[in-house]
């Protein structure tokens, strides 16, 4: 079947009020797109090396198409501007590792 994908955002927050505005609206939009929030951690401590981010988010979608349908939707873009205003976000989409059947 289609490969799940994971979205990681390592962010630095410079306007917490703007980011909080984004967070308040996030789940209402997100839950329409089959996404799961797997982790959302403020200032995770590095086990190795350095982790110079204020917050790390890990999301899962059943496939890339659904992840893009969410991220490119008008309703998500409407709230994402608050995240763009309040954070510097470093975002990647990673394909899940195929598991042996």
C-alpha positions in Angstrom: 0.0 0.0 0.0 1.0 3.7 0.0 3.9 4.6 2.2 3.3 6.7 5.3 5.2 9.9 5.5 6.5 11.8 8.5 6.8 15.6 8.8 9.4 17.0 11.1 9.5 20.7 12.1 12.5 21.9 14.1 11.5 25.5 15.0 12.8 28.5 16.8 10.1 30.7 18.2 10.5 34.5 18.2 6.9 35.6 18.7 5.1 33.3 21.1 1.8 35.1 20.8 1.7 34.5 17.0 2.7 30.9 17.4 0.0 30.4 20.1 -2.6 31.9 17.7 -1.5 29.2 15.2 -1.7 26.4 17.8 -5.2 27.3 18.9 -6.5 26.8 15.3 -4.2 23.9 14.4 -6.1 20.8 15.5 -9.4 21.9 14.0 -7.8 22.0 10.6 -5.3 19.1 11.0 -7.8 16.4 12.1 -9.6 16.7 8.7 -6.6 15.3 6.9 -5.9 11.9 8.5 -2.8 13.3 10.2 -1.5 12.2 13.6 0.6 14.3 16.0 3.2 11.8 17.2 5.3 14.2 19.3 5.4 17.9 20.1 8.2 18.7 22.5 9.6 22.1 23.7 13.4 22.3 23.9 14.2 18.6 23.6 17.7 17.9 25.0 20.2 16.4 22.6 21.4 12.9 23.3 24.2 13.5 20.9 25.5 16.7 19.3 23.5 19.9 19.5 19.7 20.6 19.1 19.4 24.4 19.0 15.6 24.5 18.5 12.9 25.7 20.8 10.4 23.1 19.7 10.3 19.9 17.6 7.2 18.5 16.0 6.7 15.1 14.5 3.6 14.4 12.4 2.5 11.3 10.5 0.2 11.0 7.4 -0.9 7.8 5.7 0.7 9.0 2.4 2.4 12.0 0.8 -0.7 13.0 -1.1 -2.7 13.5 2.1 0.2 15.5 3.7 0.3 17.8 0.8 -3.5 18.1 0.6 -3.3 19.4 4.2 -0.3 21.7 3.8 -1.6 23.2 0.6 -5.2 23.6 1.7 -6.6 27.1 1.9 -7.7 26.6 5.5 -4.2 25.5 6.6 -2.5 28.4 4.7 -4.8 30.8 6.5 -3.5 29.7 9.9 0.1 28.9 8.8 0.8 32.6 8.3 0.8 32.9 12.1 3.4 30.2 12.4 5.5 31.9 9.7 5.2 35.2 11.6 6.1 33.7 14.9 8.7 31.1 14.1 11.6 30.1 12.0 10.6 26.6 10.9 12.8 23.9 9.4 10.5 21.3 7.8 11.1 18.0 6.0 8.8 15.3 4.8 10.3 11.8 5.2 9.0 8.6 3.6 8.4 5.8 6.0 10.7 2.9 5.9 9.2 -0.1 4.1 8.4 -2.9 6.4 8.9 -6.6 5.4 5.6 -8.4 4.8 
